[in-house]
Amino acid sequence: MHIRDTLATITHTGADVDDLDLRTRIIKVNTMSLIIGLLVTFFAWFFYAISGKMEILVAASVEGLAYFSIIWINKKGKYDLGALLAQLIPNLATLYFGIILSAVVEASLLAIFLIGSSFLIIKDKKYRVISVALTVIVVVLLQVNEELLIIHPLTFGYTNQRIIHFSAIGVVFSLNILIIALYVNQNDILVTELRERGEKLEKANDYKSIFVRETNHEIRVPLNAIHSISQLLVIQSRQQQELAPIRATAEHLCAASYHALEIINNVLELSRIEVGKLHEVFREPFDVKNWIDNIVITSQYIARNKGVRIVLDYDKQQMPAQIDSDKVKLTQIVNNILFNAIKFTADNSTVSIQISTEKNICYIRIRDAGQGMDKEQLERVFDPFISGKNDFSSGTGLGLHIARHLVSLLGGAITAESSPGKGTLFCIAFPLVAFEGNKPAQPVMKEMPPLPSFTNIRMMIVEDDQMSQIYLTRYLSSLGCHLLTAATGEQALSVMQKQPPDIILLDSHLPDMDALVMLNKLKIIPHLKDIPVIITTGDVFEETRAAMMNAGVAGYITKPIDFNLLTQEINNCLKLPALF
């Protein structure tokens, strides 16, 4: 153990540096210098003892001391000089001994060791080339001397000649084995280091995913209150004349909350992309015209704040009435591109959307009337965190990056064309699969439709966030609902046992139980098991939505809650049979 500690101390001499790569190279140089120095010193005296040739003893002794001096040089912190000598010394020794022992040794066999050590201990490519070139020069000089006999080799008796010959072969093989062993050791270190880094990265990704998920949920709770307030203000300002002066302010607040939601969704989407969670594609038939009309109406609501008008050009002759694709992903793609166009187009201008088809490819072209981009900006437009500045809103620069990723999942592509002063055209292309069935089309959403009447509909709101409960209550009360409220699952079950509601609006995360537990409890109560449940949640992860839908919920709404969407879900529940 004492000898091992001593050897470790020698090989680690001067290696107390922060740079891991430099420390590794210092240890390699010290290890090579120690082993070769000991070998050279031993064979110097061994060859001298059997041959009596002072030329071997003196030269080999100097070589051994030179190798030991490299360790001392590294101790002094002159690492580049040490690495240089570790290559220069064996080349000079090979040339010298290759000449004087050419009668008994093939010194050119050391070329493998010399070239291997060049790549092992020299980092700079230029010096590696110089070192390899030096080795080539040495081998050439040995061959020239062998042919021309400029310097005559030493002569030995037959027995000494055979001893030196086989001993030299042993040295050459030992040095080559040494260099191979160091390479294997380096590879083992790299594999171990990569494995450790991979484990650390995986743990960091897990922590990041947890952080993003929890932060996403926490941000959506207060944003839900802001969005609810802004929607109520818009509704009231249109219904009550005395509130008309605040209508523009309310619409600005509503648009700002939409923008905040877009940023949150895109950050969440990017985190999923970074950890390699490629989303599954869920294809479903849907009515294209109604789908794009709903997107335009929602976006027009936001665009109004800049005086921007959205014009839709839809080719009814070419496009099938219904297509089979991932509606959710297509919606996110178009929303990201369209919101980007609204953000960067000029005030009081027009954003156009054109939908067409050609050779089973659907094209959605969105053009704005903004300042446009130069070639350099255009090349980076889909990179994450690249965002221009304007007075309407700022952003994370993730929307276009995520749109491109989602389009690729659908087997399509997205391109951009632009020039300074002439706006920008984005073209979304994806495979078109027409649907020939008879799935009923979803109704087109109207901008701020007349509020429906839900008079005498008993609604149970299970929500632990007080502000969310307050504003849901205000909105649903304005529709005529008779409301029951609870902040926990057990409290809700107790109330519903006495007064069964027509619809349950259930938050997914309650203080005493989550929504799945609550659903299971409802299923075992005969007079509650058939009541439709609409989930309201800040959890936008697809696996959570799928679990809820598989559990039999009638609807799933993410926060901040869009009152139009909530109204549609309630209407659906009143028309549909029980889903449990």
URTA-V498656 format. One record per helix or strand of 3 or more residues. SS is the DSSP state (H for helix, E for strand). FROM is the first residue (numbers start at 1). LEN is the number of residues. If there is no record, write none. Layout:
# URTA-V498656
SS_FROM_LEN, SS_FROM_LEN
This chain:
# URTA-V498656
H_2_10, H_20_32, H_54_22, H_79_22, H_107_15, H_125_24, H_158_82, H_241_34, E_284_4, H_288_19, E_309_6, E_322_4, H_327_18, E_350_9, E_361_7, H_375_5, H_399_11, E_413_6, E_424_8, E_458_5, H_466_13, E_482_5, H_489_10, E_503_5, H_515_9, E_532_6, H_542_9, E_555_4, H_563_13
